[in-house]
Amino acid sequence: MDKIKLKIRKREGVVFDGDVFAVSSTNDIGPFDILFNHSNFVAKIRDKITIHQDKNSKKDMEITTGIISAKENLVEVFLGI
């Protein structure tokens, strides 16, 4: 199973840093998913981030707002922006 590298940061420091199957969130257009080999992508996000450790395990993280960036199987999230 191909994984992506996910790093979630807020002003105080790193909240999550690891390899995951997928990342899901919501922007002004609606919900979206980022999987392995996703095209380059930047968006403002809100409400929550869902971290999919694998196809059967997920964890929701409630957020207010943030920025998500995906490039070459690295997904970075900056919270509180």
C-alpha positions in Angstrom: 0.0 0.0 0.0 1.4 3.4 -1.0 1.6 6.0 1.7 1.9 9.8 1.8 3.9 11.8 4.3 1.7 14.0 6.5 2.9 16.9 8.7 0.4 19.0 10.7 1.7 22.1 12.4 0.2 24.8 14.6 2.0 27.8 16.1 3.1 25.9 19.1 4.7 23.1 17.1 4.1 19.9 15.2 0.8 18.1 16.0 1.3 15.1 13.7 4.2 13.8 11.6 3.9 10.4 9.9 3.0 8.2 6.9 -0.7 7.8 6.2 -2.9 6.2 3.5 -5.0 9.4 2.9 -6.0 12.8 4.3 -9.5 14.2 4.1 -10.9 17.7 4.9 -13.3 20.4 3.7 -12.8 23.6 1.8 -15.3 26.2 0.4 -16.2 23.8 -2.5 -16.8 20.8 -0.2 -15.2 17.7 1.1 -12.0 16.3 -0.6 -9.5 13.5 -0.2 -5.8 13.4 -0.9 -4.2 10.0 -1.7 -0.9 8.8 -3.0 0.2 10.6 -6.2 -2.4 13.3 -5.8 -1.7 16.3 -8.1 -0.2 19.5 -6.5 -2.8 21.1 -4.4 -3.2 24.1 -2.0 -6.5 25.0 -0.3 -7.9 26.8 2.8 -9.6 24.1 5.0 -12.1 24.2 7.8 -14.0 22.1 10.3 -11.9 18.9 10.5 -9.0 16.8 9.1 -9.5 13.1 8.8 -6.3 11.1 9.0 -6.6 7.7 7.3 -3.8 5.5 8.8 -4.9 2.7 6.4 -8.1 1.7 4.5 -9.8 0.7 7.7 -8.5 3.1 10.4 -9.2 6.8 10.6 -8.9 9.6 13.2 -10.8 12.9 13.1 -9.1 16.1 14.2 -11.4 19.1 14.8 -10.0 22.4 13.5 -11.2 25.9 13.0 -9.2 26.9 9.8 -5.9 26.1 8.1 -4.0 25.7 4.9 -3.3 22.4 3.3 -0.6 21.8 0.7 0.1 18.6 -1.3 3.2 18.2 -3.4 5.0 15.0 -4.4 3.3 12.8 -1.8 4.1 15.3 1.0 1.0 16.8 2.6 1.6 19.8 5.0 -1.1 21.4 7.1 -0.8 24.7 8.8 -3.5 25.3 11.4 -4.8 28.6 12.7 -4.2 30.6 9.6 
